[in-house]
Amino acid sequence: MRMDYFSDLVESAIDGAQAEITGDGSKFEARVVSDAFEGLSTLNRHKMVYAVLDEHIKSGAIHALTIKALTKSESAES
């Protein structure tokens, strides 16, 4: 599967998200920026992203996933 496929999945499932998923093989890094994360803990932000990609994690297409989930203002600061 193409990484932009995973990015497209996240962008279509999380309101206003901009997702950049990079990696090789089965190890990926996701940087997701969305104001839908406003007021949520890091854990709950990660749960949102995992929920979108769950079937691909269970199938083994994604083995390891590192997530940075930020609001737009947090993204501008980093």
C-alpha positions as a Markdown table, in Angstrom:
| # | Residue | x | y | z |
|---|---|---|---|---|
| 1 | Met | 0.0 | 0.0 | 0.0 |
| 2 | Arg | 1.1 | 3.5 | -0.7 |
| 3 | Met | 1.7 | 5.8 | 2.3 |
| 4 | Asp | -0.4 | 8.5 | 0.8 |
| 5 | Tyr | -3.3 | 6.0 | 1.0 |
| 6 | Phe | -2.9 | 5.9 | 4.8 |
| 7 | Ser | -2.7 | 9.7 | 4.8 |
| 8 | Asp | -5.8 | 10.0 | 2.8 |
| 9 | Leu | -7.7 | 7.7 | 5.2 |
| 10 | Val | -6.7 | 9.8 | 8.2 |
| 11 | Glu | -7.6 | 13.1 | 6.4 |
| 12 | Ser | -11.0 | 11.8 | 5.4 |
| 13 | Ala | -11.8 | 10.4 | 8.8 |
| 14 | Ile | -10.6 | 13.3 | 11.1 |
| 15 | Asp | -12.2 | 16.6 | 10.6 |
| 16 | Gly | -9.9 | 19.2 | 8.9 |
| 17 | Ala | -6.9 | 16.9 | 9.3 |
| 18 | Gln | -3.6 | 17.3 | 7.4 |
| 19 | Ala | -1.7 | 14.0 | 7.6 |
| 20 | Glu | 1.8 | 13.1 | 6.6 |
| 21 | Ile | 2.6 | 9.4 | 7.0 |
| 22 | Thr | 6.1 | 8.3 | 6.2 |
| 23 | Gly | 8.1 | 5.1 | 6.7 |
| 24 | Asp | 9.2 | 1.9 | 5.1 |
| 25 | Gly | 8.2 | -1.6 | 5.3 |
| 26 | Ser | 5.8 | -1.9 | 8.2 |
| 27 | Lys | 7.2 | 0.9 | 10.4 |
| 28 | Phe | 5.5 | 4.3 | 10.0 |
| 29 | Glu | 5.5 | 7.7 | 11.5 |
| 30 | Ala | 2.4 | 9.8 | 11.3 |
| 31 | Arg | 2.2 | 13.6 | 11.8 |
| 32 | Val | -1.4 | 14.6 | 11.9 |
| 33 | Val | -2.5 | 18.2 | 12.4 |
| 34 | Ser | -6.2 | 19.0 | 13.1 |
| 35 | Asp | -8.1 | 21.3 | 15.3 |
| 36 | Ala | -10.3 | 18.3 | 16.1 |
| 37 | Phe | -7.5 | 17.5 | 18.6 |
| 38 | Glu | -8.2 | 20.7 | 20.6 |
| 39 | Gly | -8.7 | 19.9 | 24.3 |
| 40 | Leu | -7.9 | 16.2 | 24.0 |
| 41 | Ser | -5.1 | 14.4 | 25.8 |
| 42 | Thr | -2.2 | 12.9 | 23.8 |
| 43 | Leu | -3.7 | 9.4 | 24.5 |
| 44 | Asn | -7.1 | 10.4 | 23.1 |
| 45 | Arg | -5.5 | 12.0 | 20.0 |
| 46 | His | -3.6 | 8.9 | 19.3 |
| 47 | Lys | -6.7 | 6.8 | 19.8 |
| 48 | Met | -8.4 | 8.8 | 17.1 |
| 49 | Val | -5.6 | 8.1 | 14.6 |
| 50 | Tyr | -5.3 | 4.4 | 15.6 |
| 51 | Ala | -9.1 | 4.0 | 15.1 |
| 52 | Val | -8.7 | 5.1 | 11.5 |
| 53 | Leu | -5.8 | 2.8 | 10.8 |
| 54 | Asp | -6.9 | -0.2 | 13.0 |
| 55 | Glu | -7.7 | -2.6 | 10.2 |
| 56 | His | -4.3 | -2.0 | 8.7 |
| 57 | Ile | -2.6 | -2.5 | 12.0 |
| 58 | Lys | -4.5 | -5.7 | 12.7 |
| 59 | Ser | -3.6 | -7.0 | 9.2 |
| 60 | Gly | 0.1 | -6.3 | 9.8 |
| 61 | Ala | 0.4 | -3.8 | 6.9 |
| 62 | Ile | 1.3 | -1.3 | 9.7 |
| 63 | His | 3.4 | -3.0 | 12.3 |
| 64 | Ala | 4.8 | 0.0 | 14.2 |
| 65 | Leu | 3.3 | 3.5 | 14.2 |
| 66 | Thr | 4.7 | 6.6 | 15.9 |
| 67 | Ile | 2.2 | 9.4 | 16.1 |
| 68 | Lys | 2.5 | 13.1 | 16.5 |
| 69 | Ala | -1.0 | 14.6 | 16.7 |
| 70 | Leu | -1.1 | 18.3 | 17.0 |
| 71 | Thr | -3.6 | 21.2 | 16.7 |
| 72 | Lys | -2.9 | 23.8 | 14.1 |
| 73 | Ser | -1.6 | 26.2 | 16.7 |
| 74 | Glu | 0.7 | 23.6 | 18.2 |
| 75 | Ser | 2.0 | 22.7 | 14.8 |
| 76 | Ala | 2.9 | 26.3 | 14.1 |
| 77 | Glu | 4.9 | 26.4 | 17.4 |
| 78 | Ser | 6.9 | 23.3 | 16.6 |
